[in-house]
């Protein structure tokens, strides 16, 4: 039976943020909330991935974070490149760098979306920055997360999950002012952080880059998200107080968030499953969809019926 897919819809939150979202499957099934990473619209959770999760008996929600895709852009808050460089380097002046919003605010967007949809609890799944947001939901909104899956992410501690020097020139480079210059920079970045054992299709990568730009990509939006990431606190102690099934997935070849970030996350959360994948870097290759989905479903199954699964 075909999976039911909604149109793209908007949730107007009390904060004034409008969140564009889409659902897969039946609302009567347990909910999985998918949270994407830096600069990534909801389409980076591909339709086949969402459909496969829904086919396993879940109501799947994907959405555009603030400053991404068709969700609200906070263009009134401009962040200079100097603030990003200072935050990247971790110089003492980072204490004077003020982010327009925090990961806590972005976690509030996620729970606000659940409120809008009338959903009390969900299995939260986040990748990279989305993993940080998912962790923050579990910590700051007790009871909203049935389970937690953190993919190629980290705890916020500066000594783990660091970047390889080779990625910094790409991360800090300009995407130019045109659609084609953005796509060219995106493809260059994909080559730097892509999984060596699971190469992506060049045509699909190009199509995704054009779709990302056309959905409303803005350099200033990515900068604001980046500053929220770079000014985050260390969640290690708070993660240690979580009492929910947790899964941490990390590639052993990740140059953007070193595998130490995944290990630190798994070590911090009591009873967390730690799945390391050789040949995986900082992307989600289609070749690994079944591995991810099996692990997410396995984690969701650890929630007892009494807990509301």
NORSULJO-V382376 format. One record per backbone hydrogen bond with DSSP energy under -0.5 kcal/mol. CO is the residue of the C=O (numbers start at 1). NH is the residue of the N-H. Records with the same first field share a line. If there is no record, write none. Layout:
CO->NH, NH
This chain:
4->25
9->21
10->12
11->13, 19
13->16
17->13, 19
18->20, 72
19->11
20->64
21->9
22->62
23->6
24->60
26->29
30->59
31->123
32->34, 61
33->125
34->36, 63
35->127
37->40
39->41
41->44
42->45
44->46
46->50
47->51
48->52
49->53
50->54
51->55
52->56
53->56, 58
54->57, 58
57->30
58->60
59->32
60->24
61->34
62->22
63->65
65->68
68->71
72->67
73->75
74->77
76->78
80->83, 84
81->85
82->86
83->87
84->88
85->89
86->90, 91
91->94
92->95
93->96
94->97
96->98
97->99
102->106
103->107
104->108
105->109
106->110
107->111
108->112
109->113
110->114
111->115
112->116
113->117
114->119
115->118
118->120
122->124, 146, 147
123->33
124->149
125->35
126->151
127->130
128->131, 132
129->133
130->134
131->135
132->136
133->137
134->138
135->139
136->140
137->141
141->144, 145
144->122, 146
146->245
147->124
148->247
149->126, 151
150->249
151->128
155->235
157->160
162->258
164->167, 168
165->168, 169
167->171
168->172
169->173
170->173
178->182
179->183
180->184
181->185
182->186
183->187
184->188
185->189
186->190
187->191
188->192
189->193
190->194
193->282
195->198
201->205
202->206
203->207
204->208
205->209
206->210
207->211
208->212
209->213
210->214
211->215
212->217
213->216, 217
218->222
219->223
220->224
221->225
222->226
223->227
224->228
225->229
226->230
227->231
229->232
233->235
235->239
236->240
238->241
239->242
245->148
246->273
247->150
248->275
249->152
250->277
251->254
253->255
255->164
258->261, 262
259->263
260->264
261->265
262->266
263->267
264->268
265->269
268->270
269->272
273->248, 275
274->276
275->250
276->278
277->252, 280
279->197, 198
280->253
285->288
286->289
288->292
289->293
290->294
291->295
292->296
293->297
294->298
295->299
296->300
297->301
299->302
300->303
304->307, 309
305->308
